[in-house]
Amino acid sequence: MATPIEEINKLFEQLSPDRQRRVLEYAQILAQTDRLVTFPATTPLPPGTPGRALLRFKLPPEDVEAMELALEDCERIEPDEY
């Protein structure tokens, strides 16, 4: 049974030079992506707040409905007012 490298080489040799270049570019992208996944970038931001800690800020459904109605009024255009 052939190894993956041997199988790839066999198929690669059958391709036109243009397609060989495309395969090379694709392999380079895959290798670069693997490096990014293996070594994730660090962020200067502090850790986030869990969602359950934010539930105390949850609005009552009545307040949400009142805000939606107020926003709908803002979307209305009164041509006579301009």
Biotite code that builds the C-alpha atoms (Angstrom):
import biotite.structure as struc

atoms = struc.array([
    struc.Atom([0.000, 0.000, 0.000], chain_id="A", res_id=1, res_name="MET", atom_name="CA", element="C"),
    struc.Atom([1.382, 3.369, -1.026], chain_id="A", res_id=2, res_name="ALA", atom_name="CA", element="C"),
    struc.Atom([1.899, 6.145, 1.468], chain_id="A", res_id=3, res_name="THR", atom_name="CA", element="C"),
    struc.Atom([-0.038, 9.397, 1.029], chain_id="A", res_id=4, res_name="PRO", atom_name="CA", element="C"),
    struc.Atom([3.157, 11.118, -0.173], chain_id="A", res_id=5, res_name="ILE", atom_name="CA", element="C"),
    struc.Atom([3.710, 8.442, -2.821], chain_id="A", res_id=6, res_name="GLU", atom_name="CA", element="C"),
    struc.Atom([0.115, 8.712, -4.004], chain_id="A", res_id=7, res_name="GLU", atom_name="CA", element="C"),
    struc.Atom([0.318, 12.495, -4.161], chain_id="A", res_id=8, res_name="ILE", atom_name="CA", element="C"),
    struc.Atom([3.606, 12.343, -6.085], chain_id="A", res_id=9, res_name="ASN", atom_name="CA", element="C"),
    struc.Atom([2.140, 9.880, -8.590], chain_id="A", res_id=10, res_name="LYS", atom_name="CA", element="C"),
    struc.Atom([-0.865, 12.115, -9.220], chain_id="A", res_id=11, res_name="LEU", atom_name="CA", element="C"),
    struc.Atom([1.246, 15.280, -9.159], chain_id="A", res_id=12, res_name="PHE", atom_name="CA", element="C"),
    struc.Atom([3.502, 13.994, -11.951], chain_id="A", res_id=13, res_name="GLU", atom_name="CA", element="C"),
    struc.Atom([0.457, 13.509, -14.197], chain_id="A", res_id=14, res_name="GLN", atom_name="CA", element="C"),
    struc.Atom([-0.582, 17.155, -13.920], chain_id="A", res_id=15, res_name="LEU", atom_name="CA", element="C"),
    struc.Atom([0.333, 19.981, -16.274], chain_id="A", res_id=16, res_name="SER", atom_name="CA", element="C"),
    struc.Atom([2.904, 22.498, -14.980], chain_id="A", res_id=17, res_name="PRO", atom_name="CA", element="C"),
    struc.Atom([0.117, 25.035, -14.410], chain_id="A", res_id=18, res_name="ASP", atom_name="CA", element="C"),
    struc.Atom([-1.875, 22.601, -12.294], chain_id="A", res_id=19, res_name="ARG", atom_name="CA", element="C"),
    struc.Atom([1.269, 21.546, -10.437], chain_id="A", res_id=20, res_name="GLN", atom_name="CA", element="C"),
    struc.Atom([1.801, 25.192, -9.497], chain_id="A", res_id=21, res_name="ARG", atom_name="CA", element="C"),
    struc.Atom([-1.818, 25.415, -8.284], chain_id="A", res_id=22, res_name="ARG", atom_name="CA", element="C"),
    struc.Atom([-1.365, 22.290, -6.167], chain_id="A", res_id=23, res_name="VAL", atom_name="CA", element="C"),
    struc.Atom([1.811, 23.785, -4.698], chain_id="A", res_id=24, res_name="LEU", atom_name="CA", element="C"),
    struc.Atom([0.019, 27.042, -3.850], chain_id="A", res_id=25, res_name="GLU", atom_name="CA", element="C"),
    struc.Atom([-2.825, 25.113, -2.236], chain_id="A", res_id=26, res_name="TYR", atom_name="CA", element="C"),
    struc.Atom([-0.393, 23.024, -0.183], chain_id="A", res_id=27, res_name="ALA", atom_name="CA", element="C"),
    struc.Atom([1.356, 26.207, 0.967], chain_id="A", res_id=28, res_name="GLN", atom_name="CA", element="C"),
    struc.Atom([-1.976, 27.669, 2.085], chain_id="A", res_id=29, res_name="ILE", atom_name="CA", element="C"),
    struc.Atom([-2.804, 24.470, 3.975], chain_id="A", res_id=30, res_name="LEU", atom_name="CA", element="C"),
    struc.Atom([0.590, 24.490, 5.679], chain_id="A", res_id=31, res_name="ALA", atom_name="CA", element="C"),
    struc.Atom([0.188, 28.146, 6.633], chain_id="A", res_id=32, res_name="GLN", atom_name="CA", element="C"),
    struc.Atom([-3.303, 27.503, 8.009], chain_id="A", res_id=33, res_name="THR", atom_name="CA", element="C"),
    struc.Atom([-1.990, 24.610, 10.104], chain_id="A", res_id=34, res_name="ASP", atom_name="CA", element="C"),
    struc.Atom([0.639, 26.901, 11.603], chain_id="A", res_id=35, res_name="ARG", atom_name="CA", element="C"),
    struc.Atom([-2.010, 29.474, 12.502], chain_id="A", res_id=36, res_name="LEU", atom_name="CA", element="C"),
    struc.Atom([-4.178, 26.837, 14.128], chain_id="A", res_id=37, res_name="VAL", atom_name="CA", element="C"),
    struc.Atom([-1.252, 25.312, 16.004], chain_id="A", res_id=38, res_name="THR", atom_name="CA", element="C"),
    struc.Atom([-0.001, 28.652, 17.311], chain_id="A", res_id=39, res_name="PHE", atom_name="CA", element="C"),
    struc.Atom([-3.038, 30.868, 17.945], chain_id="A", res_id=40, res_name="PRO", atom_name="CA", element="C"),
    struc.Atom([-2.451, 34.570, 18.172], chain_id="A", res_id=41, res_name="ALA", atom_name="CA", element="C"),
    struc.Atom([-2.528, 36.053, 21.635], chain_id="A", res_id=42, res_name="THR", atom_name="CA", element="C"),
    struc.Atom([-4.825, 38.960, 22.331], chain_id="A", res_id=43, res_name="THR", atom_name="CA", element="C"),
    struc.Atom([-4.170, 41.922, 24.617], chain_id="A", res_id=44, res_name="PRO", atom_name="CA", element="C"),
    struc.Atom([-7.811, 41.836, 25.687], chain_id="A", res_id=45, res_name="LEU", atom_name="CA", element="C"),
    struc.Atom([-8.816, 40.440, 29.066], chain_id="A", res_id=46, res_name="PRO", atom_name="CA", element="C"),
    struc.Atom([-11.003, 37.328, 29.206], chain_id="A", res_id=47, res_name="PRO", atom_name="CA", element="C"),
    struc.Atom([-14.675, 37.958, 28.476], chain_id="A", res_id=48, res_name="GLY", atom_name="CA", element="C"),
    struc.Atom([-17.623, 37.826, 30.838], chain_id="A", res_id=49, res_name="THR", atom_name="CA", element="C"),
    struc.Atom([-19.716, 34.651, 30.850], chain_id="A", res_id=50, res_name="PRO", atom_name="CA", element="C"),
    struc.Atom([-23.233, 35.129, 29.502], chain_id="A", res_id=51, res_name="GLY", atom_name="CA", element="C"),
    struc.Atom([-24.846, 33.921, 32.731], chain_id="A", res_id=52, res_name="ARG", atom_name="CA", element="C"),
    struc.Atom([-23.227, 36.869, 34.540], chain_id="A", res_id=53, res_name="ALA", atom_name="CA", element="C"),
    struc.Atom([-24.934, 39.263, 32.110], chain_id="A", res_id=54, res_name="LEU", atom_name="CA", element="C"),
    struc.Atom([-28.436, 37.865, 32.620], chain_id="A", res_id=55, res_name="LEU", atom_name="CA", element="C"),
    struc.Atom([-29.066, 40.423, 35.353], chain_id="A", res_id=56, res_name="ARG", atom_name="CA", element="C"),
    struc.Atom([-29.182, 43.055, 32.586], chain_id="A", res_id=57, res_name="PHE", atom_name="CA", element="C"),
    struc.Atom([-31.962, 41.211, 30.734], chain_id="A", res_id=58, res_name="LYS", atom_name="CA", element="C"),
    struc.Atom([-34.858, 43.515, 29.902], chain_id="A", res_id=59, res_name="LEU", atom_name="CA", element="C"),
    struc.Atom([-38.468, 42.627, 30.647], chain_id="A", res_id=60, res_name="PRO", atom_name="CA", element="C"),
    struc.Atom([-40.434, 41.710, 27.478], chain_id="A", res_id=61, res_name="PRO", atom_name="CA", element="C"),
    struc.Atom([-42.728, 44.733, 27.963], chain_id="A", res_id=62, res_name="GLU", atom_name="CA", element="C"),
    struc.Atom([-39.752, 47.125, 27.869], chain_id="A", res_id=63, res_name="ASP", atom_name="CA", element="C"),
    struc.Atom([-38.386, 45.443, 24.748], chain_id="A", res_id=64, res_name="VAL", atom_name="CA", element="C"),
    struc.Atom([-41.748, 45.799, 23.023], chain_id="A", res_id=65, res_name="GLU", atom_name="CA", element="C"),
    struc.Atom([-41.949, 49.491, 23.980], chain_id="A", res_id=66, res_name="ALA", atom_name="CA", element="C"),
    struc.Atom([-38.463, 50.078, 22.558], chain_id="A", res_id=67, res_name="MET", atom_name="CA", element="C"),
    struc.Atom([-39.356, 48.294, 19.320], chain_id="A", res_id=68, res_name="GLU", atom_name="CA", element="C"),
    struc.Atom([-42.426, 50.491, 18.901], chain_id="A", res_id=69, res_name="LEU", atom_name="CA", element="C"),
    struc.Atom([-40.391, 53.629, 19.588], chain_id="A", res_id=70, res_name="ALA", atom_name="CA", element="C"),
    struc.Atom([-37.816, 52.567, 17.000], chain_id="A", res_id=71, res_name="LEU", atom_name="CA", element="C"),
    struc.Atom([-40.511, 51.904, 14.420], chain_id="A", res_id=72, res_name="GLU", atom_name="CA", element="C"),
    struc.Atom([-41.707, 55.490, 14.907], chain_id="A", res_id=73, res_name="ASP", atom_name="CA", element="C"),
    struc.Atom([-38.158, 56.667, 14.181], chain_id="A", res_id=74, res_name="CYS", atom_name="CA", element="C"),
    struc.Atom([-38.196, 54.843, 10.841], chain_id="A", res_id=75, res_name="GLU", atom_name="CA", element="C"),
    struc.Atom([-41.244, 56.733, 9.613], chain_id="A", res_id=76, res_name="ARG", atom_name="CA", element="C"),
    struc.Atom([-40.513, 59.677, 7.308], chain_id="A", res_id=77, res_name="ILE", atom_name="CA", element="C"),
    struc.Atom([-42.782, 62.715, 7.384], chain_id="A", res_id=78, res_name="GLU", atom_name="CA", element="C"),
    struc.Atom([-42.152, 64.524, 4.068], chain_id="A", res_id=79, res_name="PRO", atom_name="CA", element="C"),
    struc.Atom([-44.047, 67.630, 5.206], chain_id="A", res_id=80, res_name="ASP", atom_name="CA", element="C"),
    struc.Atom([-41.657, 68.185, 8.099], chain_id="A", res_id=81, res_name="GLU", atom_name="CA", element="C"),
    struc.Atom([-38.641, 68.961, 5.893], chain_id="A", res_id=82, res_name="TYR", atom_name="CA", element="C"),
])
